[in-house]
Amino acid sequence: MSFAKATVAEFVSELMRRAKYGIRGEKPLAIIAALKYLDEKQLIGQRLLELFPPHTHKVRSYFIDLADRYSRLDDPSNSWSVVVSGEIQDSIRGFGNVDEAFRRLTVEEIRSLLEGYIRSLRRIKGVSQAGKAKTKPNASLRYPLAEAHEPPISPEDRDPKVAALLEFGKRIRPRELFPVLHEDAAVLIENSPFAFALAAVLDRGTKSEIIWTIPYYLKERLGNLNPSSLKKIPVEKLEKIFRSLPAKPRYITDAPHTVKELSAIVMREYQGDVSKIWENKTSNHVKATFQRIYGVGPGIASMIVLLLERCFGVRFTDVDHKNMDVKPDVHIIRVFQRLGFIFRPDETEALKAARRLNPEYPGALDPPTWLIGKKYCIPWSPKCHACPLSMVCPKNID
């Protein structure tokens, strides 16, 4: 198998592992649709990112056809809008050189990959229709490259850097994890579960100080902050409101859709009480619920369950902890690389490293790593002298 084909296959395998419905999830289907498009058009030399610009129509019809045939997605058209709103592009950029690898695929390799994935989709659909077995939502399907597994590290053999991170994590005050531009914004987040959820689902490519202050600005602008009212505001009007705020989310046209979907789910399924999403629920249930919201991917969903436990007194089980990942943003990836946990700035590698280094609770590495990346291990002129990990860090700084 060529390096290009192996890289693309590993990328799809990782998307399948993280998707709610395995190979039938939104992102895996998007890549399969891209392969189908290239196969039918007999094209080569195309980068993945070239096929998924906003408002693209090249791959959309292939995605919707695959989703209609094989997926459990309720609204493939809306799912496509979510996929190309930034989620799939972020995944591509976060997986090393998959964009370049896709460009190097030959006609034969495109056809081979596509045929393998289509066979898997047909096999799953056939089993499901025949009632022979029930496929778990996160079924571990791997084609054509099996993922290599490194043995987990026992607590006794734990890297001193990991131990130092976990120890520092115990000293973090909850409010340090949601910095704000206005003190009253922090008070609102602490006392309003809906304000917390609203800020969290908007956390895409925007400074954390802005994200956690947005609910306060919205409440000031609207006079209240409740899902019943927000659900009724037309998207166009809500976008104008967002544009009028002193600080705005990066994806200003997507934010109204995200807020309205959150509000609709809370009103329709949880009687207006957002805390019922997580009360007496598993972390997987909470993540799956939030990932149904426009623009919310696995990273944001993981961050939400971590903050719920770390800052808001929600308690998940030890079984849950094993499935709670870090949110591999720029801060965590940078710190992991400088600590020597990963050797390239790669989202997938960061996820794997956290699971390997602290298998009983990978997500426990998130708060301390994120805070160190934000306050000390900054991109330029890092403040190594003040960093809590200064004594153990190898300081792998370019």
N, C-alpha and C positions, 0 to 999 in steps of 0.2 A: 504494500500500500504506500502511495506517495505521501510526502510530508503534507502537501496541500489537502489531500483527501482525508488524511488522519486528523488534521487540525479542525477541519469543518465537521467531521464526524464527532470529535470530542466536544466541540461547541454545542452541537445539537443534543448530545447526550447530557451535557450539563443543564441545558434549558429544559430538557425532559425531566430531569431529576427535580428541578425546582418548580416545575409547573404543577398546578393543582391536578390537572388531568393527564399528566405524563406526556406521551407523544401527541395526545390530542389537545394539549394546552395551546394557548394563543401564540406564544413565541415559537415553539417548535413547528407549529403549522405554518407560521409566517416564513420560516426558512425553507420548509418543504415546498411551499408555494413559490418561493424564489427559484428553487431548483426546477420546478415544473415549468415556470415561465422560460427559463434559459433553455430547457430541453425542447420545448415546443417551438421556440424561436430560433433554435440552433445557434445560440450566442455563447461566446466565451470572452474572457478578459473583462468581466464585469465585477466591480467591487460590491460587496453587500450594501454598504452605505449608499451607493448610487441607486440601489433599488428601493430604498426606504426613506426618501425625503418626505417632508410633510405634504399632505394632499396628493400623494402619488397615485397613479392609476395603473402603473405597469403590472403590479403583482396582486392588486386588490381582488380582481375577479377570480384569480386562482385560489386565493386564501378563502374567499367566501364559498367557493365550490367545495373545497376540501372540508371546511367547517360544516357545511350543510350535509355532506356525505358521512363524515366520520366523528364529528365532535359532539360534546354536550353543551356547547356554547348556546345560550338562549338567543342572542342577537349577534350573529357573525359580523354584520355591518358595523355595529357599535364596537365590537371587539377589535375590528380592524382599526377603527379610529383611535382606540386606546393604544394599540400596538405601535402605531406610527407617530404617536404624540410625543415620543421621546424614550419610551421604555425599551424598544428593540434597539434603537440607536445606542443607548447607554450600555446595553448588554454587549453589543458588537465592539464598542470602543473599550469595554472593560475586559475583553477576552483576548489580550495579546495581539497576535498578528493574524487573526481569523479573516479580517477584511482583505488583506493581501493574499492569504491562502485561497480564498474564494475566487479571486481574480485569476489564480493560476490553475484552476480546475480544467481538465480537458473535457471534451464532449463525452468521452467514454466514462470518465469519473462522475460527471454530473448524472448521466443515465444510471450508473450503478448505484449511486447514493439514493437517487429518487426511487428506483425500483425497490430497493430494500425498505425504505420508509413506507411506501405504498403497501407493500406486502404486510408490514407490521400493522398498519391502519386497518387493512381488510381483515386480517386475522383477529384483531381485537373486536372489530365490529361483528364478525361472524360468531365469535364465542359469546359475545353479549346477547346477540339476537337469539341464539340457540338455547340460552339459559344454562350453558354448561358450567360456567364459572362467573364469578363477579370479579371484575378488575378493580383493584384498589385505585383511588384517585392518583396516588403517587407511585403507581407501579414502576418498578425499576426496569425499564426497557432500554436495552443498549444495542444499537446497531450503527455501524458495523464494528465499532471499536469498544472493547471492554475497558472500563476505567480501572486503572491500577490503584490499589489501596495501600497506603502506608500504615504500618501498625500504630495504634494510638500510644501516647506516652502516659505511663503510669504516674500518679502523684509523687511517688518516691524518686522517679527519674526526671521530674519536671525541670525544665530549663529555668535557671535563676531569674531570667528576664520575665518569664511568665509568672513566677511566684511574686516578683516585685510589682508587676502590673496588677495582679489580683489583690495584693496587699494595699496598693494605692487606691484601688477601686473601693475598698471598704471605708476610706476616709472622705470620699466625695459626697458633698452635700447635694441633695436632690436639685436645688435651684441652679446649681452649676451646670446642669444638663439641659436646662432650657433658658438660656440667656435672653434678655429682653432689652428693648430700647426705653422702656418706661416701667417704673416700679409697679404701677397699678396693673400692668399687663401680666406680671408674674403672679400677683394676687389672684387675678382672674383665672389663670391657668390652674393654679393650685385648688381653687374652689369650684370650678365649673368643669365637670367631665366633658361636656360638649365643646367647650372652648379648647380643651386639650386635644380632643379628637379632630376638631376642625383644623387646628394648626398642624397637627401631625400629618394629615392627608395631603396638605399643601407643600410638604417639605421636599421640594424638588429644585435643586440648582439655585437655591437662594440662601443668603446668610442666615444662620440660625437666629440671630437677634431679630431679624425682620420677621421670620416665620412665626416665632412665638409671640410677637407683638400684634400681628394681624388681627386676631380675634378681638383684642382691646380696641383697635381702630374701627373695626366693623361695628362693635357694640356702640361706640361713640357716635358713629355715623347713622346707625339705624335706630338707636334708642333701646335696643334689646338684642339678645343673641340666643335665639331658640330655633330648633329645626322646623317647627310649625310655620314660622314666618318666612324663613329662608326658602323653604320648599315652594312657596307661592310666588316668589319674586321671579319674573321672567329672566332668562339667561342674559339678554341684551342689557336689561336694566342693572343686573348684578355685575356685569362686566364694567359698566360705567361707574358703579359704586367702587369697585376695586381700583379703577384708574384714578379715582378721586382721593384715595387714601394717601397719607403722608409717606408710607412705605408700602411697596407692592410685591406680590409674588412674581417670580421670573416669568412663568408661563401664564400671562395675564388672561389670555383667551380660554385657557383650559380650566383655570381656577373656578369660574362659575359652575361649570359642569360638575367638577369634583365636589364642590360644596352642596349643590342641589342633590346629587346622588347620595351623599352621606346623609343629608337631611331626610330624603325620601325613605331610605332604609330604616333610619331611626324611627320615623313616624309609622311606617307600614308594618315593620316587623318587631319593634321593641317598644311600642306604645309611647313614643316620645322620650324614652329614657335611654340615652346612649350607653350608660353603664351596664345595662343588661346584655350588651354585646360580650362583655368579659366576665360578668359575675357568675361564678361556678361553671366556667367554661374552660376547655383545654386551650392551650396556646395555638394549636393548629386550627381550632374553630375560630378563634379571634383573628388569626392571620387570614384565613380563607374569607371571612366576612369582609374585612377591610380591602382585600384584593379584588372584590367585586366592584369597588368604587373606581370611577373613571380616573386613570392616571396613577393608581396605587399599585406598585409592584412588590415583589418579595422583600426588597430592601426596606421600604417604608413600613411594611407590615411587621417585619422583624424588629425594627426600631420601636414600634408601638408597644409590642408585648414586653420588650425589655424595659421601657420607661414605666409601663404600668406596674411592673413588679418592683423596680428600683425606686420609684418616686411616689407611687400612689397606693401602696399597700396591697396590691393584688398578689396572690400567692399561687404560683403554678407548681406542679409536682416535679419530682426528679425525672420522671419520664418525659415530661414537657421540656425540661431544661436541656435534655440531649438534642431536642429538635429546635432549640432557640439559637439562631445564628447572629453573628455580628451583621451590622449594616456596613458593607465595605465601601464607604465613601472616600473622598480624597485624603482626609486626615488619617483614617485607619490604614489605608494602603501605604501612605507615605511612612508612617511610623513602623508598620510591619516590615517594610523594606529596609529601613534604617536599622532596625533591630536584627535583621538577618533572617526573619521568619519566611520571607519570600525574596525572590531574586529579580523580579520584574514587577512594575506597577500594574497589577492584574487583579480584577475583582474576583474572579474565580479562584485564583491562587490564594487570595486572602481568606476566602471562605474555607477552603480546604485546610489552610494552616491553622485557623482557629479551631476547627473540628479535631484536628490532629493533636494540637498542643493542650487543649482543655476539653477532652471529649465529653466529660460529664456535664459541661455547661459552656459551650463555645461562646454564647452571647455574653457571659460574664466578662470577657475581654473587651467588650465594646465600650462601655462608659470610660474606663481609665485610658484606653488607647485614643478614643476620640478627643477627650479633654486634653491629653498630652499633645496631640497633633494640633489642636486649636490654640493652646496657650504657650507651649514651649517648642515643640518640634515643627516649627513653621517652615514654609518652603525655603526662605532665604534668611540667613543669619539666625539659625535656631538658637534658643536660649538654653544651651546644654548645661550651663552652670547652675541653673535654677530647676532643672527637670528632676522629678522624683526618681527617674531611672538612670541618672547620670553615672552612678557607680557600676552599673552592670551593662550599660548600652555600649555596643562596639562602635557606635557613631559612624555608620556607613553613609556618609554624606558626600555627595559629588562636589 
